[in-house]
Amino acid sequence: MSVQEPLTDLPPSAKLVYKVLEYDGPLTQKQIVEESMLSPRTVRYAIERLDDIGVVSERVYFADARQSLYEIDEDAMAEATVQPDTCTCAE
């Protein structure tokens, strides 16, 4: 199973947040709202859904400890990525 497979079942907002984090991460929730132009509530829901499937991680934002910093979990992505099978069929 690849990372793209669990993402296909997510709402479009969660896919957008995933792409924003992929290209611009790590970001705070406020920064994700600004980059994605989604509402704060929608971003919270999207982050929750991404966390449910284990592709996003959260850590303390040291510039403001009241906020969290979100990023794509590279370890989870590596585990979920399927290596291509080598073809052993005769031509």
PDB file with one MODEL, atoms N, CA, C and O in Angstrom:
MODEL        1
ATOM      1  N   MET A   1       0.844  -1.178   0.000  1.00  0.00           N
ATOM      2  CA  MET A   1       0.000   0.000   0.000  1.00  0.00           C
ATOM      3  C   MET A   1       0.886   1.237   0.000  1.00  0.00           C
ATOM      4  O   MET A   1       1.817   1.320   0.802  1.00  0.00           O
ATOM      5  N   SER A   2       0.626   2.189  -0.866  1.00  0.00           N
ATOM      6  CA  SER A   2       1.394   3.422  -0.910  1.00  0.00           C
ATOM      7  C   SER A   2       0.684   4.488  -0.101  1.00  0.00           C
ATOM      8  O   SER A   2      -0.471   4.316   0.289  1.00  0.00           O
ATOM      9  N   VAL A   3       1.377   5.592   0.154  1.00  0.00           N
ATOM     10  CA  VAL A   3       0.781   6.702   0.887  1.00  0.00           C
ATOM     11  C   VAL A   3      -0.406   7.255   0.115  1.00  0.00           C
ATOM     12  O   VAL A   3      -1.373   7.714   0.722  1.00  0.00           O
ATOM     13  N   GLN A   4      -0.353   7.222  -1.205  1.00  0.00           N
ATOM     14  CA  GLN A   4      -1.427   7.766  -2.021  1.00  0.00           C
ATOM     15  C   GLN A   4      -2.733   7.009  -1.823  1.00  0.00           C
ATOM     16  O   GLN A   4      -3.803   7.606  -1.943  1.00  0.00           O
ATOM     17  N   GLU A   5      -2.679   5.719  -1.525  1.00  0.00           N
ATOM     18  CA  GLU A   5      -3.903   4.936  -1.343  1.00  0.00           C
ATOM     19  C   GLU A   5      -4.745   5.435  -0.176  1.00  0.00           C
ATOM     20  O   GLU A   5      -5.939   5.665  -0.368  1.00  0.00           O
ATOM     21  N   PRO A   6      -4.186   5.618   1.042  1.00  0.00           N
ATOM     22  CA  PRO A   6      -5.028   6.139   2.119  1.00  0.00           C
ATOM     23  C   PRO A   6      -5.486   7.572   1.840  1.00  0.00           C
ATOM     24  O   PRO A   6      -6.552   7.976   2.305  1.00  0.00           O
ATOM     25  N   LEU A   7      -4.708   8.335   1.100  1.00  0.00           N
ATOM     26  CA  LEU A   7      -5.085   9.713   0.799  1.00  0.00           C
ATOM     27  C   LEU A   7      -6.288   9.781  -0.124  1.00  0.00           C
ATOM     28  O   LEU A   7      -7.044  10.751  -0.068  1.00  0.00           O
ATOM     29  N   THR A   8      -6.488   8.786  -0.967  1.00  0.00           N
ATOM     30  CA  THR A   8      -7.599   8.824  -1.910  1.00  0.00           C
ATOM     31  C   THR A   8      -8.955   8.813  -1.210  1.00  0.00           C
ATOM     32  O   THR A   8      -9.940   9.291  -1.775  1.00  0.00           O
ATOM     33  N   ASP A   9      -9.024   8.283  -0.008  1.00  0.00           N
ATOM     34  CA  ASP A   9     -10.282   8.230   0.734  1.00  0.00           C
ATOM     35  C   ASP A   9     -10.552   9.488   1.557  1.00  0.00           C
ATOM     36  O   ASP A   9     -11.617   9.616   2.161  1.00  0.00           O
ATOM     37  N   LEU A  10      -9.599  10.413   1.585  1.00  0.00           N
ATOM     38  CA  LEU A  10      -9.752  11.624   2.379  1.00  0.00           C
ATOM     39  C   LEU A  10     -10.528  12.701   1.625  1.00  0.00           C
ATOM     40  O   LEU A  10     -10.581  12.688   0.396  1.00  0.00           O
ATOM     41  N   PRO A  11     -11.132  13.636   2.367  1.00  0.00           N
ATOM     42  CA  PRO A  11     -11.814  14.753   1.704  1.00  0.00           C
ATOM     43  C   PRO A  11     -10.793  15.655   0.994  1.00  0.00           C
ATOM     44  O   PRO A  11      -9.612  15.643   1.342  1.00  0.00           O
ATOM     45  N   PRO A  12     -11.236  16.424   0.017  1.00  0.00           N
ATOM     46  CA  PRO A  12     -10.324  17.300  -0.726  1.00  0.00           C
ATOM     47  C   PRO A  12      -9.536  18.267   0.160  1.00  0.00           C
ATOM     48  O   PRO A  12      -8.383  18.584  -0.134  1.00  0.00           O
ATOM     49  N   SER A  13     -10.153  18.727   1.233  1.00  0.00           N
ATOM     50  CA  SER A  13      -9.451  19.659   2.122  1.00  0.00           C
ATOM     51  C   SER A  13      -8.235  19.000   2.768  1.00  0.00           C
ATOM     52  O   SER A  13      -7.189  19.634   2.904  1.00  0.00           O
ATOM     53  N   ALA A  14      -8.358  17.745   3.164  1.00  0.00           N
ATOM     54  CA  ALA A  14      -7.234  17.033   3.772  1.00  0.00           C
ATOM     55  C   ALA A  14      -6.131  16.794   2.748  1.00  0.00           C
ATOM     56  O   ALA A  14      -4.947  16.862   3.081  1.00  0.00           O
ATOM     57  N   LYS A  15      -6.512  16.515   1.505  1.00  0.00           N
ATOM     58  CA  LYS A  15      -5.513  16.342   0.445  1.00  0.00           C
ATOM     59  C   LYS A  15      -4.765  17.653   0.190  1.00  0.00           C
ATOM     60  O   LYS A  15      -3.555  17.655  -0.036  1.00  0.00           O
ATOM     61  N   LEU A  16      -5.506  18.769   0.230  1.00  0.00           N
ATOM     62  CA  LEU A  16      -4.871  20.072   0.034  1.00  0.00           C
ATOM     63  C   LEU A  16      -3.897  20.378   1.167  1.00  0.00           C
ATOM     64  O   LEU A  16      -2.785  20.844   0.916  1.00  0.00           O
ATOM     65  N   VAL A  17      -4.297  20.125   2.396  1.00  0.00           N
ATOM     66  CA  VAL A  17      -3.410  20.354   3.540  1.00  0.00           C
ATOM     67  C   VAL A  17      -2.173  19.464   3.428  1.00  0.00           C
ATOM     68  O   VAL A  17      -1.064  19.907   3.729  1.00  0.00           O
ATOM     69  N   TYR A  18      -2.350  18.230   3.005  1.00  0.00           N
ATOM     70  CA  TYR A  18      -1.214  17.331   2.804  1.00  0.00           C
ATOM     71  C   TYR A  18      -0.233  17.931   1.795  1.00  0.00           C
ATOM     72  O   TYR A  18       0.975  17.943   2.033  1.00  0.00           O
ATOM     73  N   LYS A  19      -0.751  18.431   0.665  1.00  0.00           N
ATOM     74  CA  LYS A  19       0.105  19.014  -0.374  1.00  0.00           C
ATOM     75  C   LYS A  19       0.791  20.283   0.120  1.00  0.00           C
ATOM     76  O   LYS A  19       1.960  20.511  -0.189  1.00  0.00           O
ATOM     77  N   VAL A  20       0.083  21.107   0.877  1.00  0.00           N
ATOM     78  CA  VAL A  20       0.689  22.325   1.437  1.00  0.00           C
ATOM     79  C   VAL A  20       1.846  21.945   2.353  1.00  0.00           C
ATOM     80  O   VAL A  20       2.913  22.555   2.294  1.00  0.00           O
ATOM     81  N   LEU A  21       1.637  20.935   3.202  1.00  0.00           N
ATOM     82  CA  LEU A  21       2.713  20.491   4.087  1.00  0.00           C
ATOM     83  C   LEU A  21       3.854  19.852   3.302  1.00  0.00           C
ATOM     84  O   LEU A  21       5.025  20.003   3.652  1.00  0.00           O
ATOM     85  N   GLU A  22       3.502  19.145   2.251  1.00  0.00           N
ATOM     86  CA  GLU A  22       4.525  18.499   1.429  1.00  0.00           C
ATOM     87  C   GLU A  22       5.436  19.546   0.773  1.00  0.00           C
ATOM     88  O   GLU A  22       6.653  19.369   0.720  1.00  0.00           O
ATOM     89  N   TYR A  23       4.847  20.620   0.282  1.00  0.00           N
ATOM     90  CA  TYR A  23       5.628  21.642  -0.427  1.00  0.00           C
ATOM     91  C   TYR A  23       6.225  22.698   0.488  1.00  0.00           C
ATOM     92  O   TYR A  23       7.341  23.156   0.246  1.00  0.00           O
ATOM     93  N   ASP A  24       5.498  23.099   1.547  1.00  0.00           N
ATOM     94  CA  ASP A  24       5.931  24.230   2.366  1.00  0.00           C
ATOM     95  C   ASP A  24       6.223  23.887   3.817  1.00  0.00           C
ATOM     96  O   ASP A  24       6.666  24.756   4.568  1.00  0.00           O
ATOM     97  N   GLY A  25       5.990  22.655   4.234  1.00  0.00           N
ATOM     98  CA  GLY A  25       6.087  22.298   5.653  1.00  0.00           C
ATOM     99  C   GLY A  25       7.490  22.329   6.189  1.00  0.00           C
ATOM    100  O   GLY A  25       8.439  22.414   5.411  1.00  0.00           O
ATOM    101  N   PRO A  26       7.654  22.263   7.472  1.00  0.00           N
ATOM    102  CA  PRO A  26       6.636  22.231   8.519  1.00  0.00           C
ATOM    103  C   PRO A  26       5.997  23.607   8.729  1.00  0.00           C
ATOM    104  O   PRO A  26       6.643  24.640   8.553  1.00  0.00           O
ATOM    105  N   LEU A  27       4.714  23.597   9.108  1.00  0.00           N
ATOM    106  CA  LEU A  27       3.947  24.823   9.287  1.00  0.00           C
ATOM    107  C   LEU A  27       3.050  24.722  10.509  1.00  0.00           C
ATOM    108  O   LEU A  27       2.677  23.629  10.933  1.00  0.00           O
ATOM    109  N   THR A  28       2.707  25.884  11.074  1.00  0.00           N
ATOM    110  CA  THR A  28       1.713  25.929  12.134  1.00  0.00           C
ATOM    111  C   THR A  28       0.334  25.860  11.493  1.00  0.00           C
ATOM    112  O   THR A  28       0.192  26.000  10.279  1.00  0.00           O
ATOM    113  N   GLN A  29      -0.675  25.643  12.322  1.00  0.00           N
ATOM    114  CA  GLN A  29      -2.033  25.598  11.794  1.00  0.00           C
ATOM    115  C   GLN A  29      -2.398  26.936  11.153  1.00  0.00           C
ATOM    116  O   GLN A  29      -3.042  26.967  10.105  1.00  0.00           O
ATOM    117  N   LYS A  30      -1.993  28.031  11.772  1.00  0.00           N
ATOM    118  CA  LYS A  30      -2.278  29.361  11.228  1.00  0.00           C
ATOM    119  C   LYS A  30      -1.623  29.547   9.858  1.00  0.00           C
ATOM    120  O   LYS A  30      -2.229  30.109   8.946  1.00  0.00           O
ATOM    121  N   GLN A  31      -0.391  29.075   9.719  1.00  0.00           N
ATOM    122  CA  GLN A  31       0.310  29.174   8.434  1.00  0.00           C
ATOM    123  C   GLN A  31      -0.364  28.305   7.373  1.00  0.00           C
ATOM    124  O   GLN A  31      -0.430  28.692   6.206  1.00  0.00           O
ATOM    125  N   ILE A  32      -0.864  27.138   7.770  1.00  0.00           N
ATOM    126  CA  ILE A  32      -1.582  26.269   6.828  1.00  0.00           C
ATOM    127  C   ILE A  32      -2.857  26.965   6.358  1.00  0.00           C
ATOM    128  O   ILE A  32      -3.199  26.902   5.177  1.00  0.00           O
ATOM    129  N   VAL A  33      -3.563  27.629   7.280  1.00  0.00           N
ATOM    130  CA  VAL A  33      -4.767  28.375   6.923  1.00  0.00           C
ATOM    131  C   VAL A  33      -4.431  29.440   5.881  1.00  0.00           C
ATOM    132  O   VAL A  33      -5.148  29.597   4.893  1.00  0.00           O
ATOM    133  N   GLU A  34      -3.339  30.169   6.107  1.00  0.00           N
ATOM    134  CA  GLU A  34      -2.940  31.230   5.173  1.00  0.00           C
ATOM    135  C   GLU A  34      -2.541  30.668   3.810  1.00  0.00           C
ATOM    136  O   GLU A  34      -2.917  31.226   2.779  1.00  0.00           O
ATOM    137  N   GLU A  35      -1.793  29.581   3.796  1.00  0.00           N
ATOM    138  CA  GLU A  35      -1.318  28.996   2.537  1.00  0.00           C
ATOM    139  C   GLU A  35      -2.433  28.326   1.744  1.00  0.00           C
ATOM    140  O   GLU A  35      -2.475  28.422   0.518  1.00  0.00           O
ATOM    141  N   SER A  36      -3.332  27.651   2.443  1.00  0.00           N
ATOM    142  CA  SER A  36      -4.374  26.877   1.763  1.00  0.00           C
ATOM    143  C   SER A  36      -5.634  27.695   1.478  1.00  0.00           C
ATOM    144  O   SER A  36      -6.438  27.330   0.620  1.00  0.00           O
ATOM    145  N   MET A  37      -5.801  28.796   2.198  1.00  0.00           N
ATOM    146  CA  MET A  37      -7.005  29.635   2.118  1.00  0.00           C
ATOM    147  C   MET A  37      -8.256  28.872   2.568  1.00  0.00           C
ATOM    148  O   MET A  37      -9.368  29.198   2.153  1.00  0.00           O
ATOM    149  N   LEU A  38      -8.068  27.863   3.412  1.00  0.00           N
ATOM    150  CA  LEU A  38      -9.177  27.136   4.030  1.00  0.00           C
ATOM    151  C   LEU A  38      -9.484  27.780   5.376  1.00  0.00           C
ATOM    152  O   LEU A  38      -8.658  28.512   5.919  1.00  0.00           O
ATOM    153  N   SER A  39     -10.655  27.512   5.909  1.00  0.00           N
ATOM    154  CA  SER A  39     -11.013  28.045   7.227  1.00  0.00           C
ATOM    155  C   SER A  39     -10.218  27.309   8.310  1.00  0.00           C
ATOM    156  O   SER A  39      -9.793  26.172   8.106  1.00  0.00           O
ATOM    157  N   PRO A  40     -10.018  27.964   9.468  1.00  0.00           N
ATOM    158  CA  PRO A  40      -9.307  27.285  10.562  1.00  0.00           C
ATOM    159  C   PRO A  40      -9.968  25.971  10.974  1.00  0.00           C
ATOM    160  O   PRO A  40      -9.277  24.996  11.269  1.00  0.00           O
ATOM    161  N   ARG A  41     -11.294  25.942  10.997  1.00  0.00           N
ATOM    162  CA  ARG A  41     -12.004  24.717  11.373  1.00  0.00           C
ATOM    163  C   ARG A  41     -11.737  23.598  10.361  1.00  0.00           C
ATOM    164  O   ARG A  41     -11.532  22.447  10.747  1.00  0.00           O
ATOM    165  N   THR A  42     -11.739  23.933   9.078  1.00  0.00           N
ATOM    166  CA  THR A  42     -11.482  22.945   8.033  1.00  0.00           C
ATOM    167  C   THR A  42     -10.057  22.417   8.136  1.00  0.00           C
ATOM    168  O   THR A  42      -9.821  21.223   7.952  1.00  0.00           O
ATOM    169  N   VAL A  43      -9.115  23.293   8.427  1.00  0.00           N
ATOM    170  CA  VAL A  43      -7.715  22.868   8.578  1.00  0.00           C
ATOM    171  C   VAL A  43      -7.569  21.956   9.782  1.00  0.00           C
ATOM    172  O   VAL A  43      -6.862  20.951   9.712  1.00  0.00           O
ATOM    173  N   ARG A  44      -8.222  22.288  10.882  1.00  0.00           N
ATOM    174  CA  ARG A  44      -8.171  21.411  12.066  1.00  0.00           C
ATOM    175  C   ARG A  44      -8.699  20.025  11.732  1.00  0.00           C
ATOM    176  O   ARG A  44      -8.095  19.019  12.104  1.00  0.00           O
ATOM    177  N   TYR A  45      -9.819  19.972  11.036  1.00  0.00           N
ATOM    178  CA  TYR A  45     -10.408  18.688  10.653  1.00  0.00           C
ATOM    179  C   TYR A  45      -9.468  17.921   9.719  1.00  0.00           C
ATOM    180  O   TYR A  45      -9.286  16.714   9.877  1.00  0.00           O
ATOM    181  N   ALA A  46      -8.876  18.616   8.751  1.00  0.00           N
ATOM    182  CA  ALA A  46      -7.962  17.975   7.803  1.00  0.00           C
ATOM    183  C   ALA A  46      -6.741  17.410   8.526  1.00  0.00           C
ATOM    184  O   ALA A  46      -6.310  16.293   8.242  1.00  0.00           O
ATOM    185  N   ILE A  47      -6.190  18.173   9.448  1.00  0.00           N
ATOM    186  CA  ILE A  47      -5.029  17.697  10.216  1.00  0.00           C
ATOM    187  C   ILE A  47      -5.405  16.466  11.034  1.00  0.00           C
ATOM    188  O   ILE A  47      -4.632  15.514  11.134  1.00  0.00           O
ATOM    189  N   GLU A  48      -6.592  16.499  11.611  1.00  0.00           N
ATOM    190  CA  GLU A  48      -7.068  15.345  12.392  1.00  0.00           C
ATOM    191  C   GLU A  48      -7.178  14.103  11.513  1.00  0.00           C
ATOM    192  O   GLU A  48      -6.766  13.017  11.921  1.00  0.00           O
ATOM    193  N   ARG A  49      -7.722  14.252  10.330  1.00  0.00           N
ATOM    194  CA  ARG A  49      -7.856  13.119   9.414  1.00  0.00           C
ATOM    195  C   ARG A  49      -6.483  12.609   8.984  1.00  0.00           C
ATOM    196  O   ARG A  49      -6.268  11.398   8.931  1.00  0.00           O
ATOM    197  N   LEU A  50      -5.545  13.517   8.676  1.00  0.00           N
ATOM    198  CA  LEU A  50      -4.191  13.110   8.281  1.00  0.00           C
ATOM    199  C   LEU A  50      -3.481  12.405   9.437  1.00  0.00           C
ATOM    200  O   LEU A  50      -2.726  11.456   9.226  1.00  0.00           O
ATOM    201  N   ASP A  51      -3.729  12.872  10.648  1.00  0.00           N
ATOM    202  CA  ASP A  51      -3.140  12.230  11.823  1.00  0.00           C
ATOM    203  C   ASP A  51      -3.731  10.832  12.027  1.00  0.00           C
ATOM    204  O   ASP A  51      -3.029   9.911  12.444  1.00  0.00           O
ATOM    205  N   ASP A  52      -5.023  10.683  11.730  1.00  0.00           N
ATOM    206  CA  ASP A  52      -5.683   9.379  11.876  1.00  0.00           C
ATOM    207  C   ASP A  52      -5.022   8.309  11.011  1.00  0.00           C
ATOM    208  O   ASP A  52      -4.928   7.154  11.426  1.00  0.00           O
ATOM    209  N   ILE A  53      -4.564   8.677   9.814  1.00  0.00           N
ATOM    210  CA  ILE A  53      -3.919   7.683   8.947  1.00  0.00           C
ATOM    211  C   ILE A  53      -2.397   7.688   9.120  1.00  0.00           C
ATOM    212  O   ILE A  53      -1.692   6.928   8.456  1.00  0.00           O
ATOM    213  N   GLY A  54      -1.891   8.548  10.017  1.00  0.00           N
ATOM    214  CA  GLY A  54      -0.485   8.513  10.394  1.00  0.00           C
ATOM    215  C   GLY A  54       0.497   9.133   9.423  1.00  0.00           C
ATOM    216  O   GLY A  54       1.664   8.742   9.403  1.00  0.00           O
ATOM    217  N   VAL A  55       0.058  10.094   8.613  1.00  0.00           N
ATOM    218  CA  VAL A  55       0.996  10.690   7.657  1.00  0.00           C
ATOM    219  C   VAL A  55       1.463  12.082   8.065  1.00  0.00           C
ATOM    220  O   VAL A  55       2.275  12.693   7.370  1.00  0.00           O
ATOM    221  N   VAL A  56       0.957  12.587   9.188  1.00  0.00           N
ATOM    222  CA  VAL A  56       1.384  13.899   9.659  1.00  0.00           C
ATOM    223  C   VAL A  56       1.832  13.774  11.111  1.00  0.00           C
ATOM    224  O   VAL A  56       1.261  13.010  11.889  1.00  0.00           O
ATOM    225  N   SER A  57       2.863  14.538  11.461  1.00  0.00           N
ATOM    226  CA  SER A  57       3.330  14.538  12.847  1.00  0.00           C
ATOM    227  C   SER A  57       3.236  15.957  13.396  1.00  0.00           C
ATOM    228  O   SER A  57       3.248  16.937  12.651  1.00  0.00           O
ATOM    229  N   GLU A  58       3.142  16.035  14.710  1.00  0.00           N
ATOM    230  CA  GLU A  58       2.972  17.303  15.408  1.00  0.00           C
ATOM    231  C   GLU A  58       4.098  17.457  16.411  1.00  0.00           C
ATOM    232  O   GLU A  58       4.461  16.510  17.109  1.00  0.00           O
ATOM    233  N   ARG A  59       4.652  18.673  16.477  1.00  0.00           N
ATOM    234  CA  ARG A  59       5.675  18.950  17.488  1.00  0.00           C
ATOM    235  C   ARG A  59       5.517  20.374  17.984  1.00  0.00           C
ATOM    236  O   ARG A  59       4.761  21.156  17.408  1.00  0.00           O
ATOM    237  N   VAL A  60       6.222  20.713  19.041  1.00  0.00           N
ATOM    238  CA  VAL A  60       6.120  22.035  19.648  1.00  0.00           C
ATOM    239  C   VAL A  60       6.760  23.070  18.728  1.00  0.00           C
ATOM    240  O   VAL A  60       7.836  22.849  18.171  1.00  0.00           O
ATOM    241  N   TYR A  61       6.078  24.201  18.583  1.00  0.00           N
ATOM    242  CA  TYR A  61       6.598  25.339  17.822  1.00  0.00           C
ATOM    243  C   TYR A  61       7.290  26.244  18.827  1.00  0.00           C
ATOM    244  O   TYR A  61       6.624  26.946  19.588  1.00  0.00           O
ATOM    245  N   PHE A  62       8.605  26.237  18.840  1.00  0.00           N
ATOM    246  CA  PHE A  62       9.364  26.926  19.877  1.00  0.00           C
ATOM    247  C   PHE A  62       9.214  28.443  19.833  1.00  0.00           C
ATOM    248  O   PHE A  62       9.400  29.097  20.860  1.00  0.00           O
ATOM    249  N   ALA A  63       8.889  29.016  18.699  1.00  0.00           N
ATOM    250  CA  ALA A  63       8.680  30.466  18.612  1.00  0.00           C
ATOM    251  C   ALA A  63       7.429  30.891  19.381  1.00  0.00           C
ATOM    252  O   ALA A  63       7.342  32.026  19.848  1.00  0.00           O
ATOM    253  N   ASP A  64       6.465  29.986  19.512  1.00  0.00           N
ATOM    254  CA  ASP A  64       5.241  30.232  20.263  1.00  0.00           C
ATOM    255  C   ASP A  64       4.729  28.882  20.752  1.00  0.00           C
ATOM    256  O   ASP A  64       4.069  28.155  20.009  1.00  0.00           O
ATOM    257  N   ALA A  65       5.036  28.553  21.995  1.00  0.00           N
ATOM    258  CA  ALA A  65       4.727  27.227  22.534  1.00  0.00           C
ATOM    259  C   ALA A  65       3.239  26.933  22.607  1.00  0.00           C
ATOM    260  O   ALA A  65       2.852  25.795  22.872  1.00  0.00           O
ATOM    261  N   ARG A  66       2.383  27.946  22.375  1.00  0.00           N
ATOM    262  CA  ARG A  66       0.936  27.697  22.358  1.00  0.00           C
ATOM    263  C   ARG A  66       0.493  27.032  21.061  1.00  0.00           C
ATOM    264  O   ARG A  66      -0.612  26.496  20.972  1.00  0.00           O
ATOM    265  N   GLN A  67       1.362  27.073  20.061  1.00  0.00           N
ATOM    266  CA  GLN A  67       1.031  26.499  18.759  1.00  0.00           C
ATOM    267  C   GLN A  67       1.827  25.216  18.528  1.00  0.00           C
ATOM    268  O   GLN A  67       2.829  24.950  19.193  1.00  0.00           O
ATOM    269  N   SER A  68       1.357  24.448  17.583  1.00  0.00           N
ATOM    270  CA  SER A  68       2.064  23.239  17.179  1.00  0.00           C
ATOM    271  C   SER A  68       2.561  23.409  15.760  1.00  0.00           C
ATOM    272  O   SER A  68       2.015  24.188  14.978  1.00  0.00           O
ATOM    273  N   LEU A  69       3.596  22.670  15.445  1.00  0.00           N
ATOM    274  CA  LEU A  69       4.163  22.664  14.106  1.00  0.00           C
ATOM    275  C   LEU A  69       3.819  21.317  13.490  1.00  0.00           C
ATOM    276  O   LEU A  69       4.055  20.274  14.099  1.00  0.00           O
ATOM    277  N   TYR A  70       3.264  21.334  12.288  1.00  0.00           N
ATOM    278  CA  TYR A  70       2.847  20.104  11.612  1.00  0.00           C
ATOM    279  C   TYR A  70       3.730  19.861  10.403  1.00  0.00           C
ATOM    280  O   TYR A  70       4.116  20.791   9.695  1.00  0.00           O
ATOM    281  N   GLU A  71       4.039  18.597  10.183  1.00  0.00           N
ATOM    282  CA  GLU A  71       4.835  18.227   9.017  1.00  0.00           C
ATOM    283  C   GLU A  71       4.476  16.808   8.588  1.00  0.00           C
ATOM    284  O   GLU A  71       3.910  16.025   9.352  1.00  0.00           O
ATOM    285  N   ILE A  72       4.825  16.507   7.338  1.00  0.00           N
ATOM    286  CA  ILE A  72       4.610  15.158   6.826  1.00  0.00           C
ATOM    287  C   ILE A  72       5.551  14.229   7.565  1.00  0.00           C
ATOM    288  O   ILE A  72       6.739  14.522   7.699  1.00  0.00           O
ATOM    289  N   ASP A  73       5.032  13.113   8.043  1.00  0.00           N
ATOM    290  CA  ASP A  73       5.830  12.129   8.779  1.00  0.00           C
ATOM    291  C   ASP A  73       6.591  11.269   7.770  1.00  0.00           C
ATOM    292  O   ASP A  73       6.032  10.342   7.185  1.00  0.00           O
ATOM    293  N   GLU A  74       7.859  11.583   7.576  1.00  0.00           N
ATOM    294  CA  GLU A  74       8.686  10.881   6.584  1.00  0.00           C
ATOM    295  C   GLU A  74       8.816   9.390   6.898  1.00  0.00           C
ATOM    296  O   GLU A  74       8.867   8.567   5.985  1.00  0.00           O
ATOM    297  N   ASP A  75       8.871   9.041   8.183  1.00  0.00           N
ATOM    298  CA  ASP A  75       8.982   7.632   8.564  1.00  0.00           C
ATOM    299  C   ASP A  75       7.735   6.852   8.146  1.00  0.00           C
ATOM    300  O   ASP A  75       7.833   5.740   7.626  1.00  0.00           O
ATOM    301  N   ALA A  76       6.569   7.441   8.376  1.00  0.00           N
ATOM    302  CA  ALA A  76       5.322   6.773   7.985  1.00  0.00           C
ATOM    303  C   ALA A  76       5.236   6.651   6.475  1.00  0.00           C
ATOM    304  O   ALA A  76       4.753   5.644   5.956  1.00  0.00           O
ATOM    305  N   MET A  77       5.700   7.665   5.773  1.00  0.00           N
ATOM    306  CA  MET A  77       5.678   7.612   4.315  1.00  0.00           C
ATOM    307  C   MET A  77       6.589   6.512   3.806  1.00  0.00           C
ATOM    308  O   MET A  77       6.229   5.797   2.872  1.00  0.00           O
ATOM    309  N   ALA A  78       7.759   6.365   4.401  1.00  0.00           N
ATOM    310  CA  ALA A  78       8.703   5.342   3.966  1.00  0.00           C
ATOM    311  C   ALA A  78       8.141   3.941   4.211  1.00  0.00           C
ATOM    312  O   ALA A  78       8.326   3.042   3.390  1.00  0.00           O
ATOM    313  N   GLU A  79       7.457   3.759   5.335  1.00  0.00           N
ATOM    314  CA  GLU A  79       6.871   2.461   5.643  1.00  0.00           C
ATOM    315  C   GLU A  79       5.704   2.127   4.721  1.00  0.00           C
ATOM    316  O   GLU A  79       5.491   0.965   4.375  1.00  0.00           O
ATOM    317  N   ALA A  80       4.949   3.148   4.323  1.00  0.00           N
ATOM    318  CA  ALA A  80       3.759   2.914   3.506  1.00  0.00           C
ATOM    319  C   ALA A  80       4.074   2.782   2.024  1.00  0.00           C
ATOM    320  O   ALA A  80       3.254   2.274   1.259  1.00  0.00           O
ATOM    321  N   THR A  81       5.242   3.230   1.614  1.00  0.00           N
ATOM    322  CA  THR A  81       5.586   3.179   0.205  1.00  0.00           C
ATOM    323  C   THR A  81       5.934   1.754  -0.199  1.00  0.00           C
ATOM    324  O   THR A  81       6.721   1.082   0.467  1.00  0.00           O
ATOM    325  N   VAL A  82       5.354   1.312  -1.271  1.00  0.00           N
ATOM    326  CA  VAL A  82       5.591  -0.024  -1.782  1.00  0.00           C
ATOM    327  C   VAL A  82       6.722   0.034  -2.791  1.00  0.00           C
ATOM    328  O   VAL A  82       6.740   0.889  -3.677  1.00  0.00           O
ATOM    329  N   GLN A  83       7.655  -0.876  -2.647  1.00  0.00           N
ATOM    330  CA  GLN A  83       8.730  -0.978  -3.623  1.00  0.00           C
ATOM    331  C   GLN A  83       8.187  -1.664  -4.857  1.00  0.00           C
ATOM    332  O   GLN A  83       7.435  -2.630  -4.733  1.00  0.00           O
ATOM    333  N   PRO A  84       8.542  -1.197  -6.045  1.00  0.00           N
ATOM    334  CA  PRO A  84       8.018  -1.825  -7.257  1.00  0.00           C
ATOM    335  C   PRO A  84       8.499  -3.274  -7.382  1.00  0.00           C
ATOM    336  O   PRO A  84       9.649  -3.591  -7.081  1.00  0.00           O
ATOM    337  N   ASP A  85       7.601  -4.133  -7.829  1.00  0.00           N
ATOM    338  CA  ASP A  85       7.947  -5.533  -8.026  1.00  0.00           C
ATOM    339  C   ASP A  85       8.784  -5.665  -9.289  1.00  0.00           C
ATOM    340  O   ASP A  85       8.583  -4.959 -10.277  1.00  0.00           O
ATOM    341  N   THR A  86       9.703  -6.568  -9.221  1.00  0.00           N
ATOM    342  CA  THR A  86      10.486  -6.844 -10.426  1.00  0.00           C
ATOM    343  C   THR A  86       9.776  -7.924 -11.212  1.00  0.00           C
ATOM    344  O   THR A  86       9.317  -8.917 -10.646  1.00  0.00           O
ATOM    345  N   CYS A  87       9.690  -7.740 -12.462  1.00  0.00           N
ATOM    346  CA  CYS A  87       8.994  -8.701 -13.319  1.00  0.00           C
ATOM    347  C   CYS A  87       9.906  -9.886 -13.612  1.00  0.00           C
ATOM    348  O   CYS A  87      11.032  -9.715 -14.080  1.00  0.00           O
ATOM    349  N   THR A  88       9.411 -11.084 -13.332  1.00  0.00           N
ATOM    350  CA  THR A  88      10.189 -12.289 -13.607  1.00  0.00           C
ATOM    351  C   THR A  88       9.599 -13.075 -14.775  1.00  0.00           C
ATOM    352  O   THR A  88       9.952 -14.228 -15.020  1.00  0.00           O
ATOM    353  N   CYS A  89       8.689 -12.409 -15.487  1.00  0.00           N
ATOM    354  CA  CYS A  89       8.034 -13.098 -16.592  1.00  0.00           C
ATOM    355  C   CYS A  89       8.939 -13.101 -17.825  1.00  0.00           C
ATOM    356  O   CYS A  89       9.703 -12.162 -18.051  1.00  0.00           O
ATOM    357  N   ALA A  90       8.844 -14.160 -18.609  1.00  0.00           N
ATOM    358  CA  ALA A  90       9.642 -14.276 -19.819  1.00  0.00           C
ATOM    359  C   ALA A  90       9.002 -13.476 -20.948  1.00  0.00           C
ATOM    360  O   ALA A  90       7.779 -13.430 -21.083  1.00  0.00           O
ATOM    361  N   GLU A  91       9.832 -12.865 -21.735  1.00  0.00           N
ATOM    362  CA  GLU A  91       9.301 -12.079 -22.854  1.00  0.00           C
ATOM    363  C   GLU A  91       9.269 -12.904 -24.103  1.00  0.00           C
ATOM    364  O   GLU A  91       8.853 -12.417 -25.154  1.00  0.00           O
TER     365      GLU A  91
ENDMDL
END
